[in-house]
Amino acid sequence: ITVFCRSLYFANLLKQELNDRLLTVNKAAPRGTRVERAPREFQPSLRIYVGNLPWQVDDARLEQVFSEHGKVVDARVIYDRETGRSRGFGFVTMSSQNEVDDAIAALDGQNLDGRALRVNVAEERPRRGSF
């Protein structure tokens, strides 16, 4: 990798794969000549945000709670990197839209170990601006 002007990087790629994944390379274009891409099609999310989790809830317990409402593909509590403690929220991925809807309807506002859960469809994080 070659550094240019503090914020621009150029790379000479010898392979078209990285960690057994195919790379897509887009060529740089001068400002104002960028080709506009078609907007992404909306796809309903199968990922659920779960907030206000009790501190002692782990991935297995989160999966157990949601498995009563369908097949859980993934259940993950988010932890603080520095302290290792739960941040009080997590994400669950279900296998179908019906299961997502059922889980949200059944669990939003329900009490889990003394705390009222906030359960809704996970939203994509906004992209951060460039340097």
A tleap script that builds the chain and sets N, CA, C and O, in Angstrom:
source leaprc.protein.ff14SB
mol = sequence {
  NILE THR VAL PHE CYS ARG SER LEU TYR PHE
  ALA ASN LEU LEU LYS GLN GLU LEU ASN ASP
  ARG LEU LEU THR VAL ASN LYS ALA ALA PRO
  ARG GLY THR ARG VAL GLU ARG ALA PRO ARG
  GLU PHE GLN PRO SER LEU ARG ILE TYR VAL
  GLY ASN LEU PRO TRP GLN VAL ASP ASP ALA
  ARG LEU GLU GLN VAL PHE SER GLU HIE GLY
  LYS VAL VAL ASP ALA ARG VAL ILE TYR ASP
  ARG GLU THR GLY ARG SER ARG GLY PHE GLY
  PHE VAL THR MET SER SER GLN ASN GLU VAL
  ASP ASP ALA ILE ALA ALA LEU ASP GLY GLN
  ASN LEU ASP GLY ARG ALA LEU ARG VAL ASN
  VAL ALA GLU GLU ARG PRO ARG ARG GLY SER
  CPHE
}
set mol.1.N position { 0.856 -1.180 0.000 }
set mol.1.CA position { 0.000 0.000 0.000 }
set mol.1.C position { 0.894 1.232 0.000 }
set mol.1.O position { 1.886 1.291 0.727 }
set mol.2.N position { 0.543 2.193 -0.805 }
set mol.2.CA position { 1.297 3.434 -0.924 }
set mol.2.C position { 0.473 4.570 -0.347 }
set mol.2.O position { -0.706 4.703 -0.677 }
set mol.3.N position { 1.071 5.396 0.514 }
set mol.3.CA position { 0.353 6.515 1.121 }
set mol.3.C position { 0.530 7.749 0.262 }
set mol.3.O position { 1.628 8.031 -0.219 }
set mol.4.N position { -0.565 8.493 0.067 }
set mol.4.CA position { -0.545 9.707 -0.742 }
set mol.4.C position { -1.419 10.740 -0.054 }
set mol.4.O position { -2.605 10.485 0.156 }
set mol.5.N position { -0.880 11.897 0.304 }
set mol.5.CA position { -1.649 13.019 0.879 }
set mol.5.C position { -2.365 12.704 2.186 }
set mol.5.O position { -3.441 13.271 2.377 }
set mol.6.N position { -1.932 11.930 3.038 }
set mol.6.CA position { -2.541 11.620 4.316 }
set mol.6.C position { -3.860 10.861 4.258 }
set mol.6.O position { -4.113 10.059 5.157 }
set mol.7.N position { -4.720 11.062 3.258 }
set mol.7.CA position { -6.022 10.406 3.298 }
set mol.7.C position { -6.343 9.568 2.068 }
set mol.7.O position { -7.418 8.974 1.994 }
set mol.8.N position { -5.447 9.511 1.120 }
set mol.8.CA position { -5.683 8.681 -0.058 }
set mol.8.C position { -4.693 7.532 -0.061 }
set mol.8.O position { -3.517 7.718 0.250 }
set mol.9.N position { -5.163 6.352 -0.410 }
set mol.9.CA position { -4.312 5.176 -0.438 }
set mol.9.C position { -4.452 4.488 -1.787 }
set mol.9.O position { -5.536 4.444 -2.367 }
set mol.10.N position { -3.353 3.958 -2.271 }
set mol.10.CA position { -3.370 3.179 -3.496 }
set mol.10.C position { -2.829 1.801 -3.157 }
set mol.10.O position { -1.914 1.671 -2.344 }
set mol.11.N position { -3.383 0.785 -3.770 }
set mol.11.CA position { -2.919 -0.575 -3.520 }
set mol.11.C position { -2.699 -1.278 -4.844 }
set mol.11.O position { -3.496 -1.146 -5.773 }
set mol.12.N position { -1.625 -2.015 -4.918 }
set mol.12.CA position { -1.377 -2.872 -6.073 }
set mol.12.C position { -1.801 -4.274 -5.673 }
set mol.12.O position { -1.193 -4.886 -4.795 }
set mol.13.N position { -2.842 -4.780 -6.313 }
set mol.13.CA position { -3.373 -6.084 -5.950 }
set mol.13.C position { -2.772 -7.159 -6.839 }
set mol.13.O position { -2.804 -7.067 -8.067 }
set mol.14.N position { -2.231 -8.169 -6.199 }
set mol.14.CA position { -1.660 -9.281 -6.943 }
set mol.14.C position { -2.692 -10.382 -7.156 }
set mol.14.O position { -2.607 -11.148 -8.116 }
set mol.15.N position { -3.665 -10.454 -6.254 }
set mol.15.CA position { -4.700 -11.477 -6.351 }
set mol.15.C position { -6.062 -10.791 -6.365 }
set mol.15.O position { -6.194 -9.643 -5.942 }
set mol.16.N position { -7.056 -11.495 -6.846 }
set mol.16.CA position { -8.416 -10.971 -6.846 }
set mol.16.C position { -9.220 -11.539 -5.691 }
set mol.16.O position { -10.445 -11.424 -5.668 }
set mol.17.N position { -8.533 -12.157 -4.726 }
set mol.17.CA position { -9.198 -12.725 -3.569 }
set mol.17.C position { -8.474 -12.292 -2.307 }
set mol.17.O position { -7.271 -12.028 -2.321 }
set mol.18.N position { -9.225 -12.224 -1.216 }
set mol.18.CA position { -8.663 -11.939 0.094 }
set mol.18.C position { -9.401 -12.826 1.075 }
set mol.18.O position { -10.627 -12.761 1.164 }
set mol.19.N position { -8.685 -13.646 1.805 }
set mol.19.CA position { -9.292 -14.595 2.737 }
set mol.19.C position { -10.363 -15.435 2.054 }
set mol.19.O position { -11.444 -15.644 2.604 }
set mol.20.N position { -10.057 -15.914 0.856 }
set mol.20.CA position { -10.957 -16.764 0.068 }
set mol.20.C position { -12.253 -16.077 -0.331 }
set mol.20.O position { -13.239 -16.752 -0.627 }
set mol.21.N position { -12.271 -14.745 -0.343 }
set mol.21.CA position { -13.444 -13.992 -0.790 }
set mol.21.C position { -13.044 -13.159 -1.997 }
set mol.21.O position { -11.992 -12.520 -2.000 }
set mol.22.N position { -13.883 -13.170 -3.017 }
set mol.22.CA position { -13.625 -12.430 -4.240 }
set mol.22.C position { -13.704 -10.934 -3.974 }
set mol.22.O position { -14.654 -10.463 -3.348 }
set mol.23.N position { -12.713 -10.186 -4.446 }
set mol.23.CA position { -12.693 -8.736 -4.275 }
set mol.23.C position { -13.326 -8.059 -5.484 }
set mol.23.O position { -13.144 -8.497 -6.620 }
set mol.24.N position { -14.068 -6.991 -5.231 }
set mol.24.CA position { -14.585 -6.148 -6.300 }
set mol.24.C position { -13.815 -4.848 -6.238 }
set mol.24.O position { -13.789 -4.189 -5.198 }
set mol.25.N position { -13.187 -4.471 -7.339 }
set mol.25.CA position { -12.366 -3.266 -7.361 }
set mol.25.C position { -13.054 -2.221 -8.221 }
set mol.25.O position { -13.384 -2.477 -9.379 }
set mol.26.N position { -13.268 -1.049 -7.653 }
set mol.26.CA position { -13.835 0.070 -8.394 }
set mol.26.C position { -12.715 1.052 -8.689 }
set mol.26.O position { -11.943 1.398 -7.795 }
set mol.27.N position { -12.620 1.496 -9.912 }
set mol.27.CA position { -11.575 2.444 -10.282 }
set mol.27.C position { -11.952 3.838 -9.815 }
set mol.27.O position { -13.125 4.212 -9.823 }
set mol.28.N position { -10.953 4.601 -9.411 }
set mol.28.CA position { -11.184 5.975 -8.976 }
set mol.28.C position { -11.559 6.825 -10.180 }
set mol.28.O position { -11.093 6.593 -11.296 }
set mol.29.N position { -12.413 7.816 -9.933 }
set mol.29.CA position { -12.824 8.734 -10.999 }
set mol.29.C position { -12.652 10.154 -10.492 }
set mol.29.O position { -12.809 10.399 -9.296 }
set mol.30.N position { -12.336 11.090 -11.364 }
set mol.30.CA position { -12.210 12.485 -10.932 }
set mol.30.C position { -13.526 12.983 -10.338 }
set mol.30.O position { -14.602 12.504 -10.698 }
set mol.31.N position { -13.429 13.936 -9.437 }
set mol.31.CA position { -14.634 14.490 -8.806 }
set mol.31.C position { -15.622 14.971 -9.858 }
set mol.31.O position { -15.245 15.553 -10.876 }
set mol.32.N position { -16.896 14.710 -9.586 }
set mol.32.CA position { -17.946 15.167 -10.479 }
set mol.32.C position { -18.220 14.245 -11.652 }
set mol.32.O position { -19.180 14.458 -12.394 }
set mol.33.N position { -17.393 13.223 -11.832 }
set mol.33.CA position { -17.617 12.313 -12.958 }
set mol.33.C position { -18.001 10.917 -12.476 }
set mol.33.O position { -17.974 9.958 -13.247 }
set mol.34.N position { -18.350 10.812 -11.228 }
set mol.34.CA position { -18.699 9.523 -10.661 }
set mol.34.C position { -20.001 8.996 -11.255 }
set mol.34.O position { -20.967 9.742 -11.414 }
set mol.35.N position { -20.019 7.744 -11.571 }
set mol.35.CA position { -21.225 7.126 -12.103 }
set mol.35.C position { -22.164 6.837 -10.941 }
set mol.35.O position { -21.771 6.213 -9.955 }
set mol.36.N position { -23.394 7.288 -11.061 }
set mol.36.CA position { -24.374 7.052 -10.002 }
set mol.36.C position { -24.859 5.614 -10.062 }
set mol.36.O position { -25.161 5.086 -11.133 }
set mol.37.N position { -24.927 5.001 -8.914 }
set mol.37.CA position { -25.429 3.634 -8.832 }
set mol.37.C position { -26.929 3.663 -8.581 }
set mol.37.O position { -27.459 4.612 -8.003 }
set mol.38.N position { -27.593 2.626 -9.015 }
set mol.38.CA position { -29.023 2.495 -8.727 }
set mol.38.C position { -29.180 2.268 -7.230 }
set mol.38.O position { -28.375 1.558 -6.629 }
set mol.39.N position { -30.207 2.860 -6.616 }
set mol.39.CA position { -30.394 2.650 -5.182 }
set mol.39.C position { -30.657 1.176 -4.883 }
set mol.39.O position { -31.232 0.447 -5.691 }
set mol.40.N position { -30.218 0.765 -3.699 }
set mol.40.CA position { -30.442 -0.620 -3.310 }
set mol.40.C position { -31.931 -0.868 -3.128 }
set mol.40.O position { -32.675 -0.008 -2.658 }
set mol.41.N position { -32.339 -2.065 -3.513 }
set mol.41.CA position { -33.736 -2.424 -3.321 }
set mol.41.C position { -33.962 -2.683 -1.843 }
set mol.41.O position { -33.094 -3.213 -1.150 }
set mol.42.N position { -35.149 -2.297 -1.367 }
set mol.42.CA position { -35.487 -2.512 0.032 }
set mol.42.C position { -35.696 -4.001 0.279 }
set mol.42.O position { -36.448 -4.660 -0.439 }
set mol.43.N position { -35.033 -4.514 1.284 }
set mol.43.CA position { -35.243 -5.894 1.682 }
set mol.43.C position { -35.652 -5.884 3.143 }
set mol.43.O position { -34.941 -5.333 3.984 }
set mol.44.N position { -36.785 -6.486 3.452 }
set mol.44.CA position { -37.195 -6.507 4.857 }
set mol.44.C position { -36.129 -7.206 5.696 }
set mol.44.O position { -35.586 -8.236 5.297 }
set mol.45.N position { -35.845 -6.643 6.840 }
set mol.45.CA position { -34.790 -7.173 7.690 }
set mol.45.C position { -35.311 -8.305 8.558 }
set mol.45.O position { -36.419 -8.235 9.091 }
set mol.46.N position { -34.516 -9.331 8.692 }
set mol.46.CA position { -34.842 -10.436 9.590 }
set mol.46.C position { -34.107 -10.264 10.914 }
set mol.46.O position { -34.138 -11.148 11.771 }
set mol.47.N position { -33.450 -9.128 11.073 }
set mol.47.CA position { -32.657 -8.837 12.269 }
set mol.47.C position { -33.469 -7.960 13.214 }
set mol.47.O position { -34.078 -6.975 12.797 }
set mol.48.N position { -33.469 -8.328 14.475 }
set mol.48.CA position { -34.254 -7.644 15.501 }
set mol.48.C position { -33.310 -7.000 16.510 }
set mol.48.O position { -32.334 -7.611 16.945 }
set mol.49.N position { -33.618 -5.752 16.875 }
set mol.49.CA position { -32.893 -5.062 17.950 }
set mol.49.C position { -33.613 -5.380 19.254 }
set mol.49.O position { -34.841 -5.317 19.319 }
set mol.50.N position { -32.857 -5.720 20.287 }
set mol.50.CA position { -33.426 -5.989 21.605 }
set mol.50.C position { -32.728 -5.080 22.602 }
set mol.50.O position { -31.538 -5.244 22.871 }
set mol.51.N position { -33.467 -4.121 23.151 }
set mol.51.CA position { -32.888 -3.172 24.090 }
set mol.51.C position { -33.395 -3.375 25.500 }
set mol.51.O position { -34.364 -4.098 25.731 }
set mol.52.N position { -32.726 -2.729 26.442 }
set mol.52.CA position { -33.054 -2.781 27.864 }
set mol.52.C position { -32.909 -4.199 28.420 }
set mol.52.O position { -33.690 -4.630 29.268 }
set mol.53.N position { -31.897 -4.911 27.928 }
set mol.53.CA position { -31.644 -6.271 28.416 }
set mol.53.C position { -31.091 -6.235 29.835 }
set mol.53.O position { -30.296 -5.355 30.166 }
set mol.54.N position { -31.503 -7.180 30.677 }
set mol.54.CA position { -30.865 -7.301 31.988 }
set mol.54.C position { -29.379 -7.614 31.802 }
set mol.54.O position { -29.002 -8.297 30.850 }
set mol.55.N position { -28.547 -7.121 32.697 }
set mol.55.CA position { -27.093 -7.238 32.552 }
set mol.55.C position { -26.613 -8.675 32.506 }
set mol.55.O position { -25.594 -8.957 31.876 }
set mol.56.N position { -27.324 -9.600 33.161 }
set mol.56.CA position { -26.857 -10.987 33.228 }
set mol.56.C position { -27.263 -11.835 32.022 }
set mol.56.O position { -26.836 -12.986 31.924 }
set mol.57.N position { -28.069 -11.307 31.107 }
set mol.57.CA position { -28.493 -12.077 29.931 }
set mol.57.C position { -27.315 -12.260 28.975 }
set mol.57.O position { -26.627 -11.301 28.626 }
set mol.58.N position { -27.094 -13.519 28.556 }
set mol.58.CA position { -26.032 -13.815 27.589 }
set mol.58.C position { -26.654 -14.288 26.274 }
set mol.58.O position { -27.877 -14.326 26.142 }
set mol.59.N position { -25.811 -14.649 25.305 }
set mol.59.CA position { -26.295 -15.066 23.987 }
set mol.59.C position { -27.267 -16.244 24.078 }
set mol.59.O position { -28.302 -16.253 23.413 }
set mol.60.N position { -26.931 -17.232 24.900 }
set mol.60.CA position { -27.764 -18.433 25.015 }
set mol.60.C position { -29.147 -18.099 25.567 }
set mol.60.O position { -30.157 -18.608 25.081 }
set mol.61.N position { -29.186 -17.245 26.581 }
set mol.61.CA position { -30.489 -16.867 27.167 }
set mol.61.C position { -31.306 -16.055 26.170 }
set mol.61.O position { -32.518 -16.243 26.070 }
set mol.62.N position { -30.661 -15.157 25.434 }
set mol.62.CA position { -31.356 -14.363 24.424 }
set mol.62.C position { -31.947 -15.287 23.354 }
set mol.62.O position { -33.091 -15.106 22.935 }
set mol.63.N position { -31.173 -16.264 22.921 }
set mol.63.CA position { -31.669 -17.229 21.929 }
set mol.63.C position { -32.847 -18.024 22.483 }
set mol.63.O position { -33.822 -18.266 21.772 }
set mol.64.N position { -32.763 -18.427 23.740 }
set mol.64.CA position { -33.834 -19.199 24.371 }
set mol.64.C position { -35.143 -18.412 24.381 }
set mol.64.O position { -36.198 -18.962 24.063 }
set mol.65.N position { -35.084 -17.143 24.741 }
set mol.65.CA position { -36.286 -16.304 24.809 }
set mol.65.C position { -36.933 -16.182 23.433 }
set mol.65.O position { -38.154 -16.289 23.312 }
set mol.66.N position { -36.131 -15.960 22.399 }
set mol.66.CA position { -36.677 -15.747 21.057 }
set mol.66.C position { -37.044 -17.048 20.348 }
set mol.66.O position { -37.864 -17.031 19.430 }
set mol.67.N position { -36.459 -18.173 20.750 }
set mol.67.CA position { -36.752 -19.445 20.083 }
set mol.67.C position { -38.193 -19.888 20.299 }
set mol.67.O position { -38.688 -20.747 19.569 }
set mol.68.N position { -38.864 -19.325 21.276 }
set mol.68.CA position { -40.282 -19.626 21.496 }
set mol.68.C position { -41.153 -19.030 20.395 }
set mol.68.O position { -42.344 -19.334 20.317 }
set mol.69.N position { -40.573 -18.184 19.542 }
set mol.69.CA position { -41.342 -17.495 18.501 }
set mol.69.C position { -40.848 -17.826 17.101 }
set mol.69.O position { -41.231 -17.157 16.141 }
set mol.70.N position { -40.001 -18.851 16.963 }
set mol.70.CA position { -39.527 -19.278 15.655 }
set mol.70.C position { -38.073 -19.703 15.710 }
set mol.70.O position { -37.467 -19.773 16.779 }
set mol.71.N position { -37.526 -19.986 14.537 }
set mol.71.CA position { -36.137 -20.442 14.444 }
set mol.71.C position { -35.186 -19.256 14.539 }
set mol.71.O position { -35.266 -18.317 13.748 }
set mol.72.N position { -34.294 -19.309 15.506 }
set mol.72.CA position { -33.294 -18.258 15.699 }
set mol.72.C position { -32.044 -18.633 14.906 }
set mol.72.O position { -31.441 -19.681 15.139 }
set mol.73.N position { -31.666 -17.772 13.975 }
set mol.73.CA position { -30.461 -17.983 13.176 }
set mol.73.C position { -29.231 -17.531 13.954 }
set mol.73.O position { -28.183 -18.175 13.901 }
set mol.74.N position { -29.362 -16.415 14.681 }
set mol.74.CA position { -28.246 -15.857 15.444 }
set mol.74.C position { -28.803 -15.003 16.574 }
set mol.74.O position { -29.787 -14.287 16.385 }
set mol.75.N position { -28.187 -15.072 17.734 }
set mol.75.CA position { -28.559 -14.226 18.874 }
set mol.75.C position { -27.273 -13.740 19.511 }
set mol.75.O position { -26.407 -14.539 19.866 }
set mol.76.N position { -27.147 -12.427 19.656 }
set mol.76.CA position { -25.889 -11.875 20.132 }
set mol.76.C position { -26.127 -10.683 21.059 }
set mol.76.O position { -26.782 -9.711 20.683 }
set mol.77.N position { -25.591 -10.772 22.263 }
set mol.77.CA position { -25.583 -9.644 23.196 }
set mol.77.C position { -24.329 -8.837 22.894 }
set mol.77.O position { -23.271 -9.413 22.637 }
set mol.78.N position { -24.431 -7.517 22.921 }
set mol.78.CA position { -23.289 -6.653 22.633 }
set mol.78.C position { -22.587 -6.306 23.947 }
set mol.78.O position { -23.216 -5.881 24.916 }
set mol.79.N position { -21.271 -6.499 23.949 }
set mol.79.CA position { -20.463 -6.260 25.144 }
set mol.79.C position { -19.501 -5.102 24.924 }
set mol.79.O position { -19.068 -4.845 23.801 }
set mol.80.N position { -19.171 -4.405 26.011 }
set mol.80.CA position { -18.181 -3.340 25.977 }
set mol.80.C position { -16.806 -3.977 25.782 }
set mol.80.O position { -16.440 -4.901 26.509 }
set mol.81.N position { -16.051 -3.491 24.813 }
set mol.81.CA position { -14.731 -4.076 24.514 }
set mol.81.C position { -13.750 -3.940 25.665 }
set mol.81.O position { -12.937 -4.833 25.903 }
set mol.82.N position { -13.824 -2.830 26.374 }
set mol.82.CA position { -12.840 -2.580 27.434 }
set mol.82.C position { -13.181 -3.291 28.732 }
set mol.82.O position { -12.299 -3.865 29.370 }
set mol.83.N position { -14.453 -3.262 29.135 }
set mol.83.CA position { -14.832 -3.836 30.427 }
set mol.83.C position { -15.336 -5.266 30.326 }
set mol.83.O position { -15.308 -6.003 31.312 }
set mol.84.N position { -15.800 -5.671 29.139 }
set mol.84.CA position { -16.354 -7.007 28.979 }
set mol.84.C position { -17.778 -7.142 29.488 }
set mol.84.O position { -18.359 -8.226 29.444 }
set mol.85.N position { -18.343 -6.039 29.974 }
set mol.85.CA position { -19.720 -6.065 30.490 }
set mol.85.C position { -20.724 -5.859 29.365 }
set mol.85.O position { -20.429 -5.222 28.354 }
set mol.86.N position { -21.914 -6.412 29.563 }
set mol.86.CA position { -22.994 -6.226 28.599 }
set mol.86.C position { -23.322 -4.747 28.474 }
set mol.86.O position { -23.289 -4.010 29.460 }
set mol.87.N position { -23.641 -4.313 27.252 }
set mol.87.CA position { -24.053 -2.925 27.038 }
set mol.87.C position { -25.566 -2.785 27.164 }
set mol.87.O position { -26.102 -1.690 26.993 }
set mol.88.N position { -26.261 -3.884 27.460 }
set mol.88.CA position { -27.700 -3.819 27.702 }
set mol.88.C position { -28.554 -3.923 26.449 }
set mol.88.O position { -29.751 -3.638 26.487 }
set mol.89.N position { -27.950 -4.327 25.341 }
set mol.89.CA position { -28.742 -4.552 24.135 }
set mol.89.C position { -28.100 -5.649 23.304 }
set mol.89.O position { -26.959 -6.047 23.541 }
set mol.90.N position { -28.857 -6.130 22.324 }
set mol.90.CA position { -28.349 -7.187 21.461 }
set mol.90.C position { -29.162 -7.279 20.191 }
set mol.90.O position { -30.054 -6.466 19.948 }
set mol.91.N position { -28.850 -8.270 19.386 }
set mol.91.CA position { -29.527 -8.476 18.113 }
set mol.91.C position { -29.862 -9.948 17.952 }
set mol.91.O position { -29.091 -10.826 18.340 }
set mol.92.N position { -31.026 -10.199 17.372 }
set mol.92.CA position { -31.465 -11.559 17.085 }
set mol.92.C position { -31.857 -11.609 15.619 }
set mol.92.O position { -32.562 -10.724 15.133 }
set mol.93.N position { -31.410 -12.632 14.913 }
set mol.93.CA position { -31.809 -12.838 13.523 }
set mol.93.C position { -32.704 -14.064 13.473 }
set mol.93.O position { -32.324 -15.146 13.920 }
set mol.94.N position { -33.897 -13.882 12.922 }
set mol.94.CA position { -34.861 -14.969 12.784 }
set mol.94.C position { -34.797 -15.497 11.350 }
set mol.94.O position { -34.148 -14.895 10.495 }
set mol.95.N position { -35.468 -16.621 11.086 }
set mol.95.CA position { -35.368 -17.237 9.761 }
set mol.95.C position { -36.439 -16.779 8.778 }
set mol.95.O position { -36.320 -17.051 7.584 }
set mol.96.N position { -37.491 -16.086 9.246 }
set mol.96.CA position { -38.517 -15.612 8.311 }
set mol.96.C position { -39.142 -14.316 8.812 }
set mol.96.O position { -39.059 -13.986 9.995 }
set mol.97.N position { -39.764 -13.594 7.898 }
set mol.97.CA position { -40.409 -12.331 8.254 }
set mol.97.C position { -41.566 -12.560 9.223 }
set mol.97.O position { -41.780 -11.747 10.123 }
set mol.98.N position { -42.319 -13.652 9.057 }
set mol.98.CA position { -43.421 -13.951 9.980 }
set mol.98.C position { -42.908 -14.146 11.396 }
set mol.98.O position { -43.534 -13.693 12.355 }
set mol.99.N position { -41.775 -14.817 11.530 }
set mol.99.CA position { -41.194 -15.033 12.853 }
set mol.99.C position { -40.719 -13.723 13.461 }
set mol.99.O position { -40.853 -13.514 14.667 }
set mol.100.N position { -40.170 -12.849 12.648 }
set mol.100.CA position { -39.753 -11.523 13.126 }
set mol.100.C position { -40.964 -10.777 13.669 }
set mol.100.O position { -40.934 -10.249 14.781 }
set mol.101.N position { -42.036 -10.737 12.871 }
set mol.101.CA position { -43.252 -10.027 13.278 }
set mol.101.C position { -43.847 -10.618 14.551 }
set mol.101.O position { -44.257 -9.879 15.446 }
set mol.102.N position { -43.895 -11.951 14.637 }
set mol.102.CA position { -44.442 -12.616 15.823 }
set mol.102.C position { -43.612 -12.305 17.065 }
set mol.102.O position { -44.163 -12.004 18.124 }
set mol.103.N position { -42.285 -12.377 16.936 }
set mol.103.CA position { -41.406 -12.133 18.081 }
set mol.103.C position { -41.534 -10.696 18.573 }
set mol.103.O position { -41.589 -10.454 19.779 }
set mol.104.N position { -41.582 -9.747 17.652 }
set mol.104.CA position { -41.708 -8.341 18.049 }
set mol.104.C position { -43.040 -8.108 18.747 }
set mol.104.O position { -43.090 -7.468 19.797 }
set mol.105.N position { -44.124 -8.627 18.164 }
set mol.105.CA position { -45.454 -8.442 18.753 }
set mol.105.C position { -45.538 -9.068 20.146 }
set mol.105.O position { -46.161 -8.504 21.046 }
set mol.106.N position { -44.914 -10.226 20.323 }
set mol.106.CA position { -45.009 -10.938 21.594 }
set mol.106.C position { -44.079 -10.391 22.669 }
set mol.106.O position { -44.431 -10.411 23.849 }
set mol.107.N position { -42.909 -9.904 22.291 }
set mol.107.CA position { -41.890 -9.585 23.296 }
set mol.107.C position { -41.681 -8.103 23.587 }
set mol.107.O position { -41.135 -7.765 24.637 }
set mol.108.N position { -42.095 -7.210 22.695 }
set mol.108.CA position { -41.885 -5.779 22.950 }
set mol.108.C position { -42.663 -5.358 24.189 }
set mol.108.O position { -43.882 -5.518 24.250 }
set mol.109.N position { -41.954 -4.820 25.173 }
set mol.109.CA position { -42.573 -4.374 26.417 }
set mol.109.C position { -42.697 -5.458 27.473 }
set mol.109.O position { -43.079 -5.171 28.607 }
set mol.110.N position { -42.381 -6.698 27.123 }
set mol.110.CA position { -42.483 -7.793 28.088 }
set mol.110.C position { -41.351 -7.723 29.107 }
set mol.110.O position { -40.263 -7.224 28.820 }
set mol.111.N position { -41.629 -8.229 30.291 }
set mol.111.CA position { -40.696 -8.199 31.396 }
set mol.111.C position { -39.746 -9.393 31.315 }
set mol.111.O position { -40.192 -10.536 31.216 }
set mol.112.N position { -38.457 -9.134 31.355 }
set mol.112.CA position { -37.444 -10.185 31.431 }
set mol.112.C position { -36.534 -9.862 32.602 }
set mol.112.O position { -35.789 -8.882 32.571 }
set mol.113.N position { -36.598 -10.688 33.629 }
set mol.113.CA position { -35.784 -10.497 34.837 }
set mol.113.C position { -35.904 -9.078 35.388 }
set mol.113.O position { -34.907 -8.476 35.788 }
set mol.114.N position { -37.125 -8.549 35.406 }
set mol.114.CA position { -37.376 -7.241 36.012 }
set mol.114.C position { -37.202 -6.047 35.090 }
set mol.114.O position { -37.326 -4.909 35.543 }
set mol.115.N position { -36.922 -6.266 33.819 }
set mol.115.CA position { -36.753 -5.147 32.882 }
set mol.115.C position { -37.685 -5.312 31.692 }
set mol.115.O position { -37.840 -6.413 31.164 }
set mol.116.N position { -38.304 -4.213 31.271 }
set mol.116.CA position { -39.208 -4.230 30.121 }
set mol.116.C position { -38.381 -4.158 28.840 }
set mol.116.O position { -37.684 -3.172 28.601 }
set mol.117.N position { -38.460 -5.197 28.026 }
set mol.117.CA position { -37.675 -5.259 26.792 }
set mol.117.C position { -38.188 -4.270 25.756 }
set mol.117.O position { -39.392 -4.038 25.648 }
set mol.118.N position { -37.268 -3.691 24.996 }
set mol.118.CA position { -37.613 -2.892 23.808 }
set mol.118.C position { -37.206 -3.743 22.615 }
set mol.118.O position { -36.025 -4.027 22.418 }
set mol.119.N position { -38.187 -4.144 21.823 }
set mol.119.CA position { -37.933 -5.064 20.718 }
set mol.119.C position { -38.503 -4.472 19.441 }
set mol.119.O position { -39.700 -4.200 19.361 }
set mol.120.N position { -37.647 -4.271 18.437 }
set mol.120.CA position { -38.121 -3.784 17.139 }
set mol.120.C position { -37.153 -4.199 16.036 }
set mol.120.O position { -36.077 -4.736 16.302 }
set mol.121.N position { -37.555 -3.941 14.801 }
set mol.121.CA position { -36.705 -4.293 13.663 }
set mol.121.C position { -35.420 -3.475 13.747 }
set mol.121.O position { -35.457 -2.263 13.956 }
set mol.122.N position { -34.297 -4.144 13.584 }
set mol.122.CA position { -33.001 -3.453 13.620 }
set mol.122.C position { -32.874 -2.574 12.390 }
set mol.122.O position { -33.208 -2.985 11.279 }
set mol.123.N position { -32.390 -1.364 12.600 }
set mol.123.CA position { -32.178 -0.434 11.492 }
set mol.123.C position { -30.699 -0.396 11.156 }
set mol.123.O position { -29.845 -0.522 12.034 }
set mol.124.N position { -30.408 -0.224 9.888 }
set mol.124.CA position { -29.021 -0.128 9.449 }
set mol.124.C position { -28.409 1.142 10.021 }
set mol.124.O position { -29.030 2.204 9.993 }
set mol.125.N position { -27.192 1.030 10.540 }
set mol.125.CA position { -26.511 2.206 11.082 }
set mol.125.C position { -26.212 3.175 9.959 }
set mol.125.O position { -25.821 2.757 8.869 }
set mol.126.N position { -26.391 4.475 10.208 }
set mol.126.CA position { -26.046 5.440 9.161 }
set mol.126.C position { -24.552 5.385 8.879 }
set mol.126.O position { -23.746 5.174 9.784 }
set mol.127.N position { -24.195 5.575 7.624 }
set mol.127.CA position { -22.782 5.567 7.256 }
set mol.127.C position { -22.099 6.788 7.830 }
set mol.127.O position { -22.654 7.886 7.834 }
set mol.128.N position { -20.899 6.584 8.309 }
set mol.128.CA position { -20.115 7.706 8.830 }
set mol.128.C position { -19.512 8.468 7.674 }
set mol.128.O position { -19.204 7.892 6.631 }
set mol.129.N position { -19.344 9.765 7.862 }
set mol.129.CA position { -18.734 10.585 6.818 }
set mol.129.C position { -17.284 10.214 6.605 }
set mol.129.O position { -16.660 9.588 7.462 }
set mol.130.N position { -16.756 10.597 5.475 }
set mol.130.CA position { -15.352 10.298 5.201 }
set mol.130.C position { -14.467 11.233 6.006 }
set mol.130.O position { -14.950 12.177 6.633 }
set mol.131.N position { -13.195 10.971 5.985 }
set mol.131.CA position { -12.210 11.711 6.773 }
set mol.131.C position { -12.521 13.142 6.714 }
set mol.131.O position { -11.814 13.953 7.312 }
savepdb mol mol.pdb
quit
